[in-house]
Amino acid sequence: MNKLIKIFISGLLILSASAAAAETYQVRAKKNRVTPVDFLMYFNVDTCDYLAVPRGRVVKAPKHGEVTLKKHREKLTGRHYKKCDGAIVPGLMALYKPKKGFKGQDEFKVEYKTHYPGGVEYDSRTYRIIVK
């Protein structure tokens, strides 16, 4: 049986499909720089093929910066799934850019929806950004 694996990368943190919805993720960012905040992808751990690219929408915008959601391709590492080491999987990346000169805390929320062969997955995440 094929196994569906959902991988999230928040900052340098990697979480598996057991991650609960509506969690808050804290990410450190540098002032005046674009920071990758999260990356979502769905792939089949048996074949290393991607199954779906999530869609996202910002439901609460940051007060001190801007968020961009864009499709991105990520190279898998053998850290979690050695069989798929080196496979390139498409997904959705969330990027944050603070307003010029801003230092401090910012926050935003994104809702994700993914249609894959086995159904639909919904996820809601709040991101707390610490800009230094």
C-alpha positions in Angstrom: 0.0 0.0 0.0 1.3 3.5 -0.9 1.9 5.8 2.0 1.0 9.5 1.8 3.6 11.7 3.5 3.1 15.3 4.3 6.2 17.3 5.2 6.3 20.7 6.7 9.5 22.8 7.0 9.2 25.7 9.4 12.4 27.6 9.6 14.8 24.6 10.1 12.1 22.5 11.9 10.8 19.5 10.1 7.4 18.0 11.2 5.6 14.9 9.9 2.0 14.2 9.1 1.2 14.0 12.8 1.3 17.8 13.1 -1.9 19.2 14.4 -3.9 21.9 12.6 -4.0 25.5 13.9 -0.6 25.4 15.5 1.6 28.5 16.0 5.1 28.4 14.5 7.8 30.7 15.7 10.4 31.7 13.1 13.4 34.1 13.4 14.0 36.6 10.6 16.6 39.2 9.9 15.4 42.8 9.3 15.2 43.9 5.6 15.5 40.3 4.4 13.0 37.8 2.9 12.8 34.7 5.1 11.4 31.3 4.1 8.9 30.6 6.9 7.2 27.3 5.8 7.2 24.7 3.0 4.4 22.2 2.5 4.6 19.2 0.1 2.8 15.9 -0.3 4.7 12.9 -1.7 4.5 9.2 -1.8 7.2 7.6 0.3 7.2 4.4 -1.7 7.7 6.0 -5.1 9.0 9.4 -4.1 6.5 11.0 -6.5 4.7 14.1 -5.5 0.9 13.8 -5.0 -0.3 17.4 -4.7 0.8 21.0 -4.3 -1.2 22.7 -1.5 -3.0 26.0 -2.1 -2.9 28.7 0.5 -4.4 32.0 1.4 -3.4 34.6 4.0 -6.4 35.1 6.3 -4.6 37.4 8.7 -1.9 39.6 7.2 1.2 40.7 9.2 1.1 44.3 10.5 4.8 44.9 10.0 5.6 43.1 6.7 4.3 41.1 3.8 3.7 37.5 3.0 4.2 35.8 -0.3 3.0 32.2 -1.1 4.7 30.7 -4.1 5.2 27.3 -5.7 8.6 25.9 -5.0 10.6 22.7 -5.7 12.5 21.2 -2.8 15.2 18.5 -2.9 14.5 15.8 -0.3 17.2 14.7 2.0 17.7 11.2 3.4 17.4 12.6 6.9 13.8 11.2 7.1 13.2 9.1 4.0 16.5 7.7 2.7 14.8 6.0 -0.2 13.8 9.4 -1.6 17.1 11.1 -1.0 17.7 13.6 -3.8 14.1 13.5 -5.2 12.8 16.9 -6.1 9.2 17.5 -4.9 7.1 20.6 -5.7 5.2 22.3 -2.9 4.1 25.7 -1.5 6.5 28.0 0.3 5.5 30.9 2.6 7.9 33.8 2.6 7.9 36.8 5.0 9.6 40.2 4.4 9.5 42.8 7.2 8.9 46.5 6.4 12.2 48.4 6.0 13.9 48.9 9.3 11.3 46.9 11.4 12.6 44.9 14.3 10.3 43.1 16.8 7.5 40.6 16.6 5.0 40.2 13.8 2.3 37.6 13.2 0.2 36.2 10.3 -2.1 33.3 9.6 -2.4 31.1 6.5 -5.1 28.6 5.6 -4.0 25.7 3.4 -6.1 23.4 1.3 -4.7 20.4 -0.6 -6.5 18.1 -3.0 -4.7 14.8 -3.4 -5.8 11.4 -4.8 -7.1 10.2 -1.4 -9.2 13.3 -0.6 -8.8 16.9 0.7 -6.6 18.1 3.5 -7.2 21.4 5.4 -4.6 23.1 7.6 -4.5 26.5 9.4 -1.3 27.9 10.7 -0.3 31.0 12.6 3.3 32.2 12.2 5.0 34.3 14.9 8.0 36.1 13.4 10.8 37.5 15.5 12.7 40.1 13.4 16.1 41.0 14.7 
